[in-house]
Structure formats: C-alpha cells, structure tokens
Amino acid sequence: MKGLLTQFLGNNPLSNKIYRVTGIKPGKLRIYQEALRHSSMSDPRSVDQIKNNERLEFLGDAILDAVVAEILFKQFPKKNEGFLTEMRTRIVNREQLGYLASKLGLVEIMDIKRDLHSNKIAMKTIGGNALEALIGAIYLDKGFLAAREFVSQRLVGQYLDMEKLMATAVSHKALVMKWAQQNHKVLRFDSESQVENRNDLHSVSLVIDEEIWFTEVNHSRKKAEELCSEKACRKLGL
C-alpha cells in the first residue's frame, strides 16, 4: 500500500502528509506549505521565504461559511433562518474548528515553533486557523468543488454529529464575556426601550472599553444582547 501511495504521489513527504489529511493529491505544493506555516515562523528579513497562513485563513473562512450554509440549507429545508445561523455558528466556531483540526492531525504537520505545542489553548486556535487556511489552499489548487467536497465529506460528514450539535446550546454572550474577562476588557450592554406600533422594542449596544461594537434592535432585550454577542464572536474568531 505504501509503495502504491508513493507511486501515486511521488516521493515528496509533504505531499504524502497532505494526502493523508485531506484525501487530495496536491498540485501547487507551495500553497499548502503556506497554509501550514504559522506566523511564529515568519522572518521579516527574508524575501523569498514562504508566507504564513493568515491570508489563506481569510479566504478559507469565507469558503467554509458558504459551504456549511449550503449543507445546512439542503439538510434542513423546513428550518428558519435563525436555526440555520445558529447551527452554522456551532459548526464554524473556534472550539469546533480546533476539534476538527485535531481529528485530522493537522497541527502535527504544521511548520510552527516547537514551544507553542505546550500551550493547549493557543493550539486550539492555531489548529482551527490552519484548517481554514487549508480549505483556502484546496480552493486555489483544485477549485471550489474540491473545497466543498473536503468540507462536506471529510469534515462535516466524517467528524460532526448533527443531532448532537442541535442539542448543544451555544451562548455567544457567555463566550464574549469570557473573552473580555481573559483579556482584561470592560464590557457592558447599554439598552434603550422604545415603542413602535404599540410594541416594545429594545435597542441594545455592546460596548467594550467604552467603544460601541454592535447595536441590535429586538422585541427581546436578551435576544438583542445575544445578536450583538454573536457578531462580536465572529469578529473575534471565538
């Protein structure tokens, strides 16, 4: 089997590793090298070095969002927009992406400073970011259909339990408050009530260090707080 794999991929060790992780035969290998290179390995003095994976992470994040949205739209034809948005958040949040990266063994093949491996919290984020970068690399190398198949078959299809995800409650407010506490930020929600067509509406603003991040209007103050928090979580990559 090993001989057949070598014949199929060639003798490049990185190609073999990427194939084992993704099931895809790499074409433009340098793009995958970039996807697997953490910023801790960047040397600003070098001109010819391989770039780190931050730009590919941006691209992969957008592709992942689109593919997961399509999967959910087709799988739950009778569910409303709120349910679909919540489920997408449960799939693409940083904790879940870190878990998926771990299942794939992605961190083990990354180009990353060795001392970071002992930081478990950082490694979850690093792994999740690298997974998004890998999706971006697949897109640039093989096209959207290949990237979509990797997400739907390799990630969602193989490692995620939709029934379990549906039963898992996610509080974006709790996540952003935990982030604020860990990063010594002052967070509060400012609320104003107003009446429109005899219905009470609540305008809620998420304020961090005296800066308004997001404002939402809803009949429920708690719902408005959660909507603000969800946007903050996406901004912060939580």
Biotite code that builds the C-alpha atoms (Angstrom):
import biotite.structure as struc

atoms = struc.array([
    struc.Atom([0.000, 0.000, 0.000], chain_id="A", res_id=1, res_name="MET", atom_name="CA", element="C"),
    struc.Atom([2.820, 2.367, 0.909], chain_id="A", res_id=2, res_name="LYS", atom_name="CA", element="C"),
    struc.Atom([4.502, 1.626, -2.422], chain_id="A", res_id=3, res_name="GLY", atom_name="CA", element="C"),
    struc.Atom([1.306, 2.410, -4.336], chain_id="A", res_id=4, res_name="LEU", atom_name="CA", element="C"),
    struc.Atom([0.890, 5.681, -2.409], chain_id="A", res_id=5, res_name="LEU", atom_name="CA", element="C"),
    struc.Atom([4.457, 6.705, -3.210], chain_id="A", res_id=6, res_name="THR", atom_name="CA", element="C"),
    struc.Atom([3.901, 5.856, -6.867], chain_id="A", res_id=7, res_name="GLN", atom_name="CA", element="C"),
    struc.Atom([0.698, 7.900, -6.876], chain_id="A", res_id=8, res_name="PHE", atom_name="CA", element="C"),
    struc.Atom([2.059, 10.976, -5.066], chain_id="A", res_id=9, res_name="LEU", atom_name="CA", element="C"),
    struc.Atom([5.782, 10.834, -5.706], chain_id="A", res_id=10, res_name="GLY", atom_name="CA", element="C"),
    struc.Atom([8.485, 10.970, -3.059], chain_id="A", res_id=11, res_name="ASN", atom_name="CA", element="C"),
    struc.Atom([7.659, 14.331, -1.501], chain_id="A", res_id=12, res_name="ASN", atom_name="CA", element="C"),
    struc.Atom([6.935, 13.754, 2.224], chain_id="A", res_id=13, res_name="PRO", atom_name="CA", element="C"),
    struc.Atom([4.684, 16.814, 2.485], chain_id="A", res_id=14, res_name="LEU", atom_name="CA", element="C"),
    struc.Atom([2.539, 15.626, -0.427], chain_id="A", res_id=15, res_name="SER", atom_name="CA", element="C"),
    struc.Atom([2.044, 12.316, 1.344], chain_id="A", res_id=16, res_name="ASN", atom_name="CA", element="C"),
    struc.Atom([1.052, 14.039, 4.601], chain_id="A", res_id=17, res_name="LYS", atom_name="CA", element="C"),
    struc.Atom([-1.413, 16.371, 2.871], chain_id="A", res_id=18, res_name="ILE", atom_name="CA", element="C"),
    struc.Atom([-2.986, 13.438, 1.038], chain_id="A", res_id=19, res_name="TYR", atom_name="CA", element="C"),
    struc.Atom([-3.444, 11.542, 4.316], chain_id="A", res_id=20, res_name="ARG", atom_name="CA", element="C"),
    struc.Atom([-5.095, 14.566, 5.931], chain_id="A", res_id=21, res_name="VAL", atom_name="CA", element="C"),
    struc.Atom([-7.266, 15.708, 3.030], chain_id="A", res_id=22, res_name="THR", atom_name="CA", element="C"),
    struc.Atom([-7.590, 12.767, 0.643], chain_id="A", res_id=23, res_name="GLY", atom_name="CA", element="C"),
    struc.Atom([-6.428, 15.174, -2.082], chain_id="A", res_id=24, res_name="ILE", atom_name="CA", element="C"),
    struc.Atom([-3.338, 14.861, -4.266], chain_id="A", res_id=25, res_name="LYS", atom_name="CA", element="C"),
    struc.Atom([-1.636, 18.279, -4.028], chain_id="A", res_id=26, res_name="PRO", atom_name="CA", element="C"),
    struc.Atom([-0.869, 20.117, -7.224], chain_id="A", res_id=27, res_name="GLY", atom_name="CA", element="C"),
    struc.Atom([0.535, 23.521, -6.232], chain_id="A", res_id=28, res_name="LYS", atom_name="CA", element="C"),
    struc.Atom([2.513, 22.347, -3.221], chain_id="A", res_id=29, res_name="LEU", atom_name="CA", element="C"),
    struc.Atom([3.764, 25.799, -2.235], chain_id="A", res_id=30, res_name="ARG", atom_name="CA", element="C"),
    struc.Atom([0.184, 26.902, -1.444], chain_id="A", res_id=31, res_name="ILE", atom_name="CA", element="C"),
    struc.Atom([-0.132, 24.044, 1.060], chain_id="A", res_id=32, res_name="TYR", atom_name="CA", element="C"),
    struc.Atom([3.237, 24.924, 2.568], chain_id="A", res_id=33, res_name="GLN", atom_name="CA", element="C"),
    struc.Atom([1.861, 28.429, 3.111], chain_id="A", res_id=34, res_name="GLU", atom_name="CA", element="C"),
    struc.Atom([-1.358, 27.058, 4.631], chain_id="A", res_id=35, res_name="ALA", atom_name="CA", element="C"),
    struc.Atom([0.625, 25.016, 7.147], chain_id="A", res_id=36, res_name="LEU", atom_name="CA", element="C"),
    struc.Atom([3.091, 27.752, 8.094], chain_id="A", res_id=37, res_name="ARG", atom_name="CA", element="C"),
    struc.Atom([2.261, 29.574, 11.322], chain_id="A", res_id=38, res_name="HIS", atom_name="CA", element="C"),
    struc.Atom([3.142, 33.244, 11.767], chain_id="A", res_id=39, res_name="SER", atom_name="CA", element="C"),
    struc.Atom([5.601, 32.265, 14.536], chain_id="A", res_id=40, res_name="SER", atom_name="CA", element="C"),
    struc.Atom([7.904, 31.014, 11.756], chain_id="A", res_id=41, res_name="MET", atom_name="CA", element="C"),
    struc.Atom([7.838, 34.263, 9.788], chain_id="A", res_id=42, res_name="SER", atom_name="CA", element="C"),
    struc.Atom([11.122, 36.083, 9.303], chain_id="A", res_id=43, res_name="ASP", atom_name="CA", element="C"),
    struc.Atom([10.594, 39.711, 8.177], chain_id="A", res_id=44, res_name="PRO", atom_name="CA", element="C"),
    struc.Atom([14.222, 39.858, 6.985], chain_id="A", res_id=45, res_name="ARG", atom_name="CA", element="C"),
    struc.Atom([13.701, 37.106, 4.417], chain_id="A", res_id=46, res_name="SER", atom_name="CA", element="C"),
    struc.Atom([12.410, 37.992, 0.953], chain_id="A", res_id=47, res_name="VAL", atom_name="CA", element="C"),
    struc.Atom([11.982, 34.530, -0.561], chain_id="A", res_id=48, res_name="ASP", atom_name="CA", element="C"),
    struc.Atom([10.517, 32.694, 2.409], chain_id="A", res_id=49, res_name="GLN", atom_name="CA", element="C"),
    struc.Atom([7.119, 31.021, 2.260], chain_id="A", res_id=50, res_name="ILE", atom_name="CA", element="C"),
    struc.Atom([4.385, 33.292, 3.602], chain_id="A", res_id=51, res_name="LYS", atom_name="CA", element="C"),
    struc.Atom([2.447, 32.399, 6.742], chain_id="A", res_id=52, res_name="ASN", atom_name="CA", element="C"),
    struc.Atom([-1.148, 31.181, 6.571], chain_id="A", res_id=53, res_name="ASN", atom_name="CA", element="C"),
    struc.Atom([-3.036, 34.334, 7.625], chain_id="A", res_id=54, res_name="GLU", atom_name="CA", element="C"),
    struc.Atom([-4.166, 35.366, 4.127], chain_id="A", res_id=55, res_name="ARG", atom_name="CA", element="C"),
    struc.Atom([-5.263, 31.828, 3.262], chain_id="A", res_id=56, res_name="LEU", atom_name="CA", element="C"),
    struc.Atom([-7.130, 31.692, 6.577], chain_id="A", res_id=57, res_name="GLU", atom_name="CA", element="C"),
    struc.Atom([-9.178, 34.712, 5.454], chain_id="A", res_id=58, res_name="PHE", atom_name="CA", element="C"),
    struc.Atom([-10.035, 33.015, 2.164], chain_id="A", res_id=59, res_name="LEU", atom_name="CA", element="C"),
    struc.Atom([-10.800, 29.647, 3.725], chain_id="A", res_id=60, res_name="GLY", atom_name="CA", element="C"),
    struc.Atom([-13.061, 31.193, 6.347], chain_id="A", res_id=61, res_name="ASP", atom_name="CA", element="C"),
    struc.Atom([-15.302, 32.648, 3.622], chain_id="A", res_id=62, res_name="ALA", atom_name="CA", element="C"),
    struc.Atom([-15.410, 29.352, 1.703], chain_id="A", res_id=63, res_name="ILE", atom_name="CA", element="C"),
    struc.Atom([-16.154, 27.354, 4.861], chain_id="A", res_id=64, res_name="LEU", atom_name="CA", element="C"),
    struc.Atom([-19.033, 29.668, 5.751], chain_id="A", res_id=65, res_name="ASP", atom_name="CA", element="C"),
    struc.Atom([-20.530, 29.324, 2.268], chain_id="A", res_id=66, res_name="ALA", atom_name="CA", element="C"),
    struc.Atom([-20.229, 25.529, 2.135], chain_id="A", res_id=67, res_name="VAL", atom_name="CA", element="C"),
    struc.Atom([-21.624, 24.987, 5.631], chain_id="A", res_id=68, res_name="VAL", atom_name="CA", element="C"),
    struc.Atom([-24.507, 27.336, 4.830], chain_id="A", res_id=69, res_name="ALA", atom_name="CA", element="C"),
    struc.Atom([-25.295, 25.293, 1.697], chain_id="A", res_id=70, res_name="GLU", atom_name="CA", element="C"),
    struc.Atom([-25.126, 21.993, 3.625], chain_id="A", res_id=71, res_name="ILE", atom_name="CA", element="C"),
    struc.Atom([-27.497, 23.241, 6.314], chain_id="A", res_id=72, res_name="LEU", atom_name="CA", element="C"),
    struc.Atom([-29.868, 24.838, 3.788], chain_id="A", res_id=73, res_name="PHE", atom_name="CA", element="C"),
    struc.Atom([-30.266, 21.500, 1.992], chain_id="A", res_id=74, res_name="LYS", atom_name="CA", element="C"),
    struc.Atom([-30.285, 19.277, 5.082], chain_id="A", res_id=75, res_name="GLN", atom_name="CA", element="C"),
    struc.Atom([-32.922, 21.294, 6.978], chain_id="A", res_id=76, res_name="PHE", atom_name="CA", element="C"),
    struc.Atom([-35.418, 22.511, 4.324], chain_id="A", res_id=77, res_name="PRO", atom_name="CA", element="C"),
    struc.Atom([-38.118, 23.404, 6.872], chain_id="A", res_id=78, res_name="LYS", atom_name="CA", element="C"),
    struc.Atom([-35.965, 25.263, 9.391], chain_id="A", res_id=79, res_name="LYS", atom_name="CA", element="C"),
    struc.Atom([-35.926, 29.065, 9.588], chain_id="A", res_id=80, res_name="ASN", atom_name="CA", element="C"),
    struc.Atom([-33.022, 31.482, 9.197], chain_id="A", res_id=81, res_name="GLU", atom_name="CA", element="C"),
    struc.Atom([-32.408, 31.727, 12.936], chain_id="A", res_id=82, res_name="GLY", atom_name="CA", element="C"),
    struc.Atom([-31.934, 27.961, 13.290], chain_id="A", res_id=83, res_name="PHE", atom_name="CA", element="C"),
    struc.Atom([-29.621, 27.797, 10.253], chain_id="A", res_id=84, res_name="LEU", atom_name="CA", element="C"),
    struc.Atom([-27.498, 30.682, 11.544], chain_id="A", res_id=85, res_name="THR", atom_name="CA", element="C"),
    struc.Atom([-27.215, 29.094, 14.985], chain_id="A", res_id=86, res_name="GLU", atom_name="CA", element="C"),
    struc.Atom([-26.206, 25.723, 13.535], chain_id="A", res_id=87, res_name="MET", atom_name="CA", element="C"),
    struc.Atom([-23.601, 27.314, 11.294], chain_id="A", res_id=88, res_name="ARG", atom_name="CA", element="C"),
    struc.Atom([-22.136, 29.075, 14.330], chain_id="A", res_id=89, res_name="THR", atom_name="CA", element="C"),
    struc.Atom([-21.944, 25.760, 16.187], chain_id="A", res_id=90, res_name="ARG", atom_name="CA", element="C"),
    struc.Atom([-20.002, 24.229, 13.298], chain_id="A", res_id=91, res_name="ILE", atom_name="CA", element="C"),
    struc.Atom([-17.567, 27.042, 12.460], chain_id="A", res_id=92, res_name="VAL", atom_name="CA", element="C"),
    struc.Atom([-16.768, 28.394, 15.936], chain_id="A", res_id=93, res_name="ASN", atom_name="CA", element="C"),
    struc.Atom([-13.146, 28.278, 17.055], chain_id="A", res_id=94, res_name="ARG", atom_name="CA", element="C"),
    struc.Atom([-13.668, 25.412, 19.502], chain_id="A", res_id=95, res_name="GLU", atom_name="CA", element="C"),
    struc.Atom([-15.218, 23.173, 16.850], chain_id="A", res_id=96, res_name="GLN", atom_name="CA", element="C"),
    struc.Atom([-12.595, 24.019, 14.232], chain_id="A", res_id=97, res_name="LEU", atom_name="CA", element="C"),
    struc.Atom([-9.861, 23.230, 16.741], chain_id="A", res_id=98, res_name="GLY", atom_name="CA", element="C"),
    struc.Atom([-11.501, 19.858, 17.367], chain_id="A", res_id=99, res_name="TYR", atom_name="CA", element="C"),
    struc.Atom([-11.690, 19.103, 13.637], chain_id="A", res_id=100, res_name="LEU", atom_name="CA", element="C"),
    struc.Atom([-8.049, 20.096, 13.141], chain_id="A", res_id=101, res_name="ALA", atom_name="CA", element="C"),
    struc.Atom([-7.114, 17.743, 15.966], chain_id="A", res_id=102, res_name="SER", atom_name="CA", element="C"),
    struc.Atom([-9.054, 14.839, 14.435], chain_id="A", res_id=103, res_name="LYS", atom_name="CA", element="C"),
    struc.Atom([-7.274, 15.413, 11.131], chain_id="A", res_id=104, res_name="LEU", atom_name="CA", element="C"),
    struc.Atom([-3.849, 15.553, 12.805], chain_id="A", res_id=105, res_name="GLY", atom_name="CA", element="C"),
    struc.Atom([-3.290, 18.919, 11.161], chain_id="A", res_id=106, res_name="LEU", atom_name="CA", element="C"),
    struc.Atom([-1.129, 20.538, 13.845], chain_id="A", res_id=107, res_name="VAL", atom_name="CA", element="C"),
    struc.Atom([1.339, 17.646, 13.676], chain_id="A", res_id=108, res_name="GLU", atom_name="CA", element="C"),
    struc.Atom([2.288, 18.536, 10.096], chain_id="A", res_id=109, res_name="ILE", atom_name="CA", element="C"),
    struc.Atom([2.433, 22.317, 10.592], chain_id="A", res_id=110, res_name="MET", atom_name="CA", element="C"),
    struc.Atom([5.508, 24.495, 10.416], chain_id="A", res_id=111, res_name="ASP", atom_name="CA", element="C"),
    struc.Atom([5.308, 26.054, 13.869], chain_id="A", res_id=112, res_name="ILE", atom_name="CA", element="C"),
    struc.Atom([7.604, 26.962, 16.744], chain_id="A", res_id=113, res_name="LYS", atom_name="CA", element="C"),
    struc.Atom([8.056, 23.967, 18.998], chain_id="A", res_id=114, res_name="ARG", atom_name="CA", element="C"),
    struc.Atom([7.430, 25.811, 22.277], chain_id="A", res_id=115, res_name="ASP", atom_name="CA", element="C"),
    struc.Atom([3.861, 26.636, 21.200], chain_id="A", res_id=116, res_name="LEU", atom_name="CA", element="C"),
    struc.Atom([2.887, 22.972, 21.394], chain_id="A", res_id=117, res_name="HIS", atom_name="CA", element="C"),
    struc.Atom([2.789, 23.161, 25.195], chain_id="A", res_id=118, res_name="SER", atom_name="CA", element="C"),
    struc.Atom([0.131, 25.912, 25.094], chain_id="A", res_id=119, res_name="ASN", atom_name="CA", element="C"),
    struc.Atom([-3.102, 23.912, 24.717], chain_id="A", res_id=120, res_name="LYS", atom_name="CA", element="C"),
    struc.Atom([-5.358, 26.978, 24.463], chain_id="A", res_id=121, res_name="ILE", atom_name="CA", element="C"),
    struc.Atom([-3.214, 28.532, 21.731], chain_id="A", res_id=122, res_name="ALA", atom_name="CA", element="C"),
    struc.Atom([-3.000, 25.248, 19.844], chain_id="A", res_id=123, res_name="MET", atom_name="CA", element="C"),
    struc.Atom([-6.789, 25.039, 19.514], chain_id="A", res_id=124, res_name="LYS", atom_name="CA", element="C"),
    struc.Atom([-6.845, 28.442, 17.833], chain_id="A", res_id=125, res_name="THR", atom_name="CA", element="C"),
    struc.Atom([-3.771, 27.700, 15.734], chain_id="A", res_id=126, res_name="ILE", atom_name="CA", element="C"),
    struc.Atom([-5.251, 24.407, 14.544], chain_id="A", res_id=127, res_name="GLY", atom_name="CA", element="C"),
    struc.Atom([-8.602, 25.978, 13.664], chain_id="A", res_id=128, res_name="GLY", atom_name="CA", element="C"),
    struc.Atom([-6.917, 28.800, 11.772], chain_id="A", res_id=129, res_name="ASN", atom_name="CA", element="C"),
    struc.Atom([-4.754, 26.321, 9.865], chain_id="A", res_id=130, res_name="ALA", atom_name="CA", element="C"),
    struc.Atom([-7.832, 24.310, 8.911], chain_id="A", res_id=131, res_name="LEU", atom_name="CA", element="C"),
    struc.Atom([-9.400, 27.408, 7.357], chain_id="A", res_id=132, res_name="GLU", atom_name="CA", element="C"),
    struc.Atom([-6.105, 28.127, 5.570], chain_id="A", res_id=133, res_name="ALA", atom_name="CA", element="C"),
    struc.Atom([-6.031, 24.549, 4.274], chain_id="A", res_id=134, res_name="LEU", atom_name="CA", element="C"),
    struc.Atom([-9.527, 24.979, 2.838], chain_id="A", res_id=135, res_name="ILE", atom_name="CA", element="C"),
    struc.Atom([-8.297, 28.142, 1.123], chain_id="A", res_id=136, res_name="GLY", atom_name="CA", element="C"),
    struc.Atom([-5.322, 26.239, -0.288], chain_id="A", res_id=137, res_name="ALA", atom_name="CA", element="C"),
    struc.Atom([-7.533, 23.449, -1.653], chain_id="A", res_id=138, res_name="ILE", atom_name="CA", element="C"),
    struc.Atom([-9.735, 26.071, -3.311], chain_id="A", res_id=139, res_name="TYR", atom_name="CA", element="C"),
    struc.Atom([-6.771, 27.766, -5.011], chain_id="A", res_id=140, res_name="LEU", atom_name="CA", element="C"),
    struc.Atom([-5.229, 24.453, -6.051], chain_id="A", res_id=141, res_name="ASP", atom_name="CA", element="C"),
    struc.Atom([-8.251, 22.394, -7.066], chain_id="A", res_id=142, res_name="LYS", atom_name="CA", element="C"),
    struc.Atom([-11.207, 24.784, -7.242], chain_id="A", res_id=143, res_name="GLY", atom_name="CA", element="C"),
    struc.Atom([-14.428, 25.327, -5.315], chain_id="A", res_id=144, res_name="PHE", atom_name="CA", element="C"),
    struc.Atom([-15.922, 21.872, -5.934], chain_id="A", res_id=145, res_name="LEU", atom_name="CA", element="C"),
    struc.Atom([-12.913, 20.160, -4.360], chain_id="A", res_id=146, res_name="ALA", atom_name="CA", element="C"),
    struc.Atom([-13.011, 22.519, -1.380], chain_id="A", res_id=147, res_name="ALA", atom_name="CA", element="C"),
    struc.Atom([-16.736, 21.887, -0.965], chain_id="A", res_id=148, res_name="ARG", atom_name="CA", element="C"),
    struc.Atom([-16.242, 18.117, -1.098], chain_id="A", res_id=149, res_name="GLU", atom_name="CA", element="C"),
    struc.Atom([-13.467, 18.293, 1.521], chain_id="A", res_id=150, res_name="PHE", atom_name="CA", element="C"),
    struc.Atom([-15.700, 20.266, 3.906], chain_id="A", res_id=151, res_name="VAL", atom_name="CA", element="C"),
    struc.Atom([-18.863, 18.231, 3.317], chain_id="A", res_id=152, res_name="SER", atom_name="CA", element="C"),
    struc.Atom([-17.326, 14.740, 3.175], chain_id="A", res_id=153, res_name="GLN", atom_name="CA", element="C"),
    struc.Atom([-14.119, 14.911, 5.198], chain_id="A", res_id=154, res_name="ARG", atom_name="CA", element="C"),
    struc.Atom([-15.186, 17.354, 7.911], chain_id="A", res_id=155, res_name="LEU", atom_name="CA", element="C"),
    struc.Atom([-18.966, 17.534, 8.315], chain_id="A", res_id=156, res_name="VAL", atom_name="CA", element="C"),
    struc.Atom([-19.701, 14.059, 7.019], chain_id="A", res_id=157, res_name="GLY", atom_name="CA", element="C"),
    struc.Atom([-16.964, 12.220, 8.881], chain_id="A", res_id=158, res_name="GLN", atom_name="CA", element="C"),
    struc.Atom([-16.486, 14.045, 12.176], chain_id="A", res_id=159, res_name="TYR", atom_name="CA", element="C"),
    struc.Atom([-19.601, 16.049, 13.038], chain_id="A", res_id=160, res_name="LEU", atom_name="CA", element="C"),
    struc.Atom([-22.773, 14.675, 14.620], chain_id="A", res_id=161, res_name="ASP", atom_name="CA", element="C"),
    struc.Atom([-25.624, 16.967, 13.562], chain_id="A", res_id=162, res_name="MET", atom_name="CA", element="C"),
    struc.Atom([-28.020, 15.569, 16.154], chain_id="A", res_id=163, res_name="GLU", atom_name="CA", element="C"),
    struc.Atom([-25.519, 16.249, 18.919], chain_id="A", res_id=164, res_name="LYS", atom_name="CA", element="C"),
    struc.Atom([-24.852, 19.752, 17.609], chain_id="A", res_id=165, res_name="LEU", atom_name="CA", element="C"),
    struc.Atom([-28.578, 20.510, 17.561], chain_id="A", res_id=166, res_name="MET", atom_name="CA", element="C"),
    struc.Atom([-28.792, 19.566, 21.244], chain_id="A", res_id=167, res_name="ALA", atom_name="CA", element="C"),
    struc.Atom([-25.819, 21.738, 22.212], chain_id="A", res_id=168, res_name="THR", atom_name="CA", element="C"),
    struc.Atom([-26.689, 25.219, 23.385], chain_id="A", res_id=169, res_name="ALA", atom_name="CA", element="C"),
    struc.Atom([-24.256, 27.999, 22.483], chain_id="A", res_id=170, res_name="VAL", atom_name="CA", element="C"),
    struc.Atom([-24.323, 31.276, 24.385], chain_id="A", res_id=171, res_name="SER", atom_name="CA", element="C"),
    struc.Atom([-22.454, 33.915, 22.408], chain_id="A", res_id=172, res_name="HIS", atom_name="CA", element="C"),
    struc.Atom([-22.895, 36.315, 25.298], chain_id="A", res_id=173, res_name="LYS", atom_name="CA", element="C"),
    struc.Atom([-21.102, 33.903, 27.635], chain_id="A", res_id=174, res_name="ALA", atom_name="CA", element="C"),
    struc.Atom([-18.294, 33.444, 25.103], chain_id="A", res_id=175, res_name="LEU", atom_name="CA", element="C"),
    struc.Atom([-17.666, 37.144, 24.592], chain_id="A", res_id=176, res_name="VAL", atom_name="CA", element="C"),
    struc.Atom([-17.892, 37.861, 28.329], chain_id="A", res_id=177, res_name="MET", atom_name="CA", element="C"),
    struc.Atom([-15.315, 35.124, 28.972], chain_id="A", res_id=178, res_name="LYS", atom_name="CA", element="C"),
    struc.Atom([-13.071, 36.670, 26.305], chain_id="A", res_id=179, res_name="TRP", atom_name="CA", element="C"),
    struc.Atom([-13.425, 40.106, 27.910], chain_id="A", res_id=180, res_name="ALA", atom_name="CA", element="C"),
    struc.Atom([-12.501, 38.731, 31.315], chain_id="A", res_id=181, res_name="GLN", atom_name="CA", element="C"),
    struc.Atom([-9.466, 36.871, 29.990], chain_id="A", res_id=182, res_name="GLN", atom_name="CA", element="C"),
    struc.Atom([-8.241, 39.931, 28.083], chain_id="A", res_id=183, res_name="ASN", atom_name="CA", element="C"),
    struc.Atom([-8.982, 42.455, 30.868], chain_id="A", res_id=184, res_name="HIS", atom_name="CA", element="C"),
    struc.Atom([-11.613, 44.304, 28.838], chain_id="A", res_id=185, res_name="LYS", atom_name="CA", element="C"),
    struc.Atom([-14.516, 46.272, 30.310], chain_id="A", res_id=186, res_name="VAL", atom_name="CA", element="C"),
    struc.Atom([-17.735, 45.023, 28.708], chain_id="A", res_id=187, res_name="LEU", atom_name="CA", element="C"),
    struc.Atom([-21.321, 46.154, 29.151], chain_id="A", res_id=188, res_name="ARG", atom_name="CA", element="C"),
    struc.Atom([-24.640, 46.239, 27.318], chain_id="A", res_id=189, res_name="PHE", atom_name="CA", element="C"),
    struc.Atom([-26.392, 49.611, 27.010], chain_id="A", res_id=190, res_name="ASP", atom_name="CA", element="C"),
    struc.Atom([-30.140, 49.317, 26.468], chain_id="A", res_id=191, res_name="SER", atom_name="CA", element="C"),
    struc.Atom([-32.869, 51.770, 25.461], chain_id="A", res_id=192, res_name="GLU", atom_name="CA", element="C"),
    struc.Atom([-36.562, 50.957, 25.161], chain_id="A", res_id=193, res_name="SER", atom_name="CA", element="C"),
    struc.Atom([-38.870, 52.415, 22.548], chain_id="A", res_id=194, res_name="GLN", atom_name="CA", element="C"),
    struc.Atom([-42.425, 51.834, 21.390], chain_id="A", res_id=195, res_name="VAL", atom_name="CA", element="C"),
    struc.Atom([-43.268, 51.111, 17.768], chain_id="A", res_id=196, res_name="GLU", atom_name="CA", element="C"),
    struc.Atom([-46.802, 50.214, 16.664], chain_id="A", res_id=197, res_name="ASN", atom_name="CA", element="C"),
    struc.Atom([-47.726, 49.598, 20.298], chain_id="A", res_id=198, res_name="ARG", atom_name="CA", element="C"),
    struc.Atom([-44.916, 47.068, 20.660], chain_id="A", res_id=199, res_name="ASN", atom_name="CA", element="C"),
    struc.Atom([-41.923, 47.493, 22.926], chain_id="A", res_id=200, res_name="ASP", atom_name="CA", element="C"),
    struc.Atom([-38.571, 47.388, 21.186], chain_id="A", res_id=201, res_name="LEU", atom_name="CA", element="C"),
    struc.Atom([-35.159, 47.248, 22.836], chain_id="A", res_id=202, res_name="HIS", atom_name="CA", element="C"),
    struc.Atom([-32.108, 48.864, 21.281], chain_id="A", res_id=203, res_name="SER", atom_name="CA", element="C"),
    struc.Atom([-29.049, 47.194, 22.780], chain_id="A", res_id=204, res_name="VAL", atom_name="CA", element="C"),
    struc.Atom([-25.429, 48.166, 22.190], chain_id="A", res_id=205, res_name="SER", atom_name="CA", element="C"),
    struc.Atom([-22.410, 46.039, 23.038], chain_id="A", res_id=206, res_name="LEU", atom_name="CA", element="C"),
    struc.Atom([-19.793, 48.366, 24.496], chain_id="A", res_id=207, res_name="VAL", atom_name="CA", element="C"),
    struc.Atom([-16.194, 47.247, 25.066], chain_id="A", res_id=208, res_name="ILE", atom_name="CA", element="C"),
    struc.Atom([-13.715, 49.625, 26.673], chain_id="A", res_id=209, res_name="ASP", atom_name="CA", element="C"),
    struc.Atom([-16.155, 52.496, 26.047], chain_id="A", res_id=210, res_name="GLU", atom_name="CA", element="C"),
    struc.Atom([-16.342, 51.714, 22.319], chain_id="A", res_id=211, res_name="GLU", atom_name="CA", element="C"),
    struc.Atom([-19.650, 50.656, 20.743], chain_id="A", res_id=212, res_name="ILE", atom_name="CA", element="C"),
    struc.Atom([-19.047, 47.468, 18.781], chain_id="A", res_id=213, res_name="TRP", atom_name="CA", element="C"),
    struc.Atom([-22.549, 46.482, 17.647], chain_id="A", res_id=214, res_name="PHE", atom_name="CA", element="C"),
    struc.Atom([-26.139, 47.600, 18.114], chain_id="A", res_id=215, res_name="THR", atom_name="CA", element="C"),
    struc.Atom([-29.228, 45.436, 17.645], chain_id="A", res_id=216, res_name="GLU", atom_name="CA", element="C"),
    struc.Atom([-32.963, 46.160, 17.962], chain_id="A", res_id=217, res_name="VAL", atom_name="CA", element="C"),
    struc.Atom([-35.324, 43.393, 19.042], chain_id="A", res_id=218, res_name="ASN", atom_name="CA", element="C"),
    struc.Atom([-38.549, 42.822, 20.972], chain_id="A", res_id=219, res_name="HIS", atom_name="CA", element="C"),
    struc.Atom([-36.472, 40.815, 23.451], chain_id="A", res_id=220, res_name="SER", atom_name="CA", element="C"),
    struc.Atom([-33.605, 42.553, 25.238], chain_id="A", res_id=221, res_name="ARG", atom_name="CA", element="C"),
    struc.Atom([-31.879, 39.218, 25.822], chain_id="A", res_id=222, res_name="LYS", atom_name="CA", element="C"),
    struc.Atom([-32.174, 38.319, 22.138], chain_id="A", res_id=223, res_name="LYS", atom_name="CA", element="C"),
    struc.Atom([-30.677, 41.679, 21.157], chain_id="A", res_id=224, res_name="ALA", atom_name="CA", element="C"),
    struc.Atom([-27.773, 41.081, 23.550], chain_id="A", res_id=225, res_name="GLU", atom_name="CA", element="C"),
    struc.Atom([-27.216, 37.640, 22.044], chain_id="A", res_id=226, res_name="GLU", atom_name="CA", element="C"),
    struc.Atom([-27.275, 39.012, 18.489], chain_id="A", res_id=227, res_name="LEU", atom_name="CA", element="C"),
    struc.Atom([-24.658, 41.637, 19.401], chain_id="A", res_id=228, res_name="CYS", atom_name="CA", element="C"),
    struc.Atom([-22.573, 38.953, 21.077], chain_id="A", res_id=229, res_name="SER", atom_name="CA", element="C"),
    struc.Atom([-22.792, 36.655, 18.061], chain_id="A", res_id=230, res_name="GLU", atom_name="CA", element="C"),
    struc.Atom([-21.366, 39.382, 15.821], chain_id="A", res_id=231, res_name="LYS", atom_name="CA", element="C"),
    struc.Atom([-18.616, 40.009, 18.369], chain_id="A", res_id=232, res_name="ALA", atom_name="CA", element="C"),
    struc.Atom([-17.749, 36.305, 18.454], chain_id="A", res_id=233, res_name="CYS", atom_name="CA", element="C"),
    struc.Atom([-17.409, 36.236, 14.687], chain_id="A", res_id=234, res_name="ARG", atom_name="CA", element="C"),
    struc.Atom([-15.241, 39.377, 14.768], chain_id="A", res_id=235, res_name="LYS", atom_name="CA", element="C"),
    struc.Atom([-13.017, 37.859, 17.453], chain_id="A", res_id=236, res_name="LEU", atom_name="CA", element="C"),
    struc.Atom([-12.923, 34.385, 15.916], chain_id="A", res_id=237, res_name="GLY", atom_name="CA", element="C"),
    struc.Atom([-14.426, 32.734, 19.004], chain_id="A", res_id=238, res_name="LEU", atom_name="CA", element="C"),
])
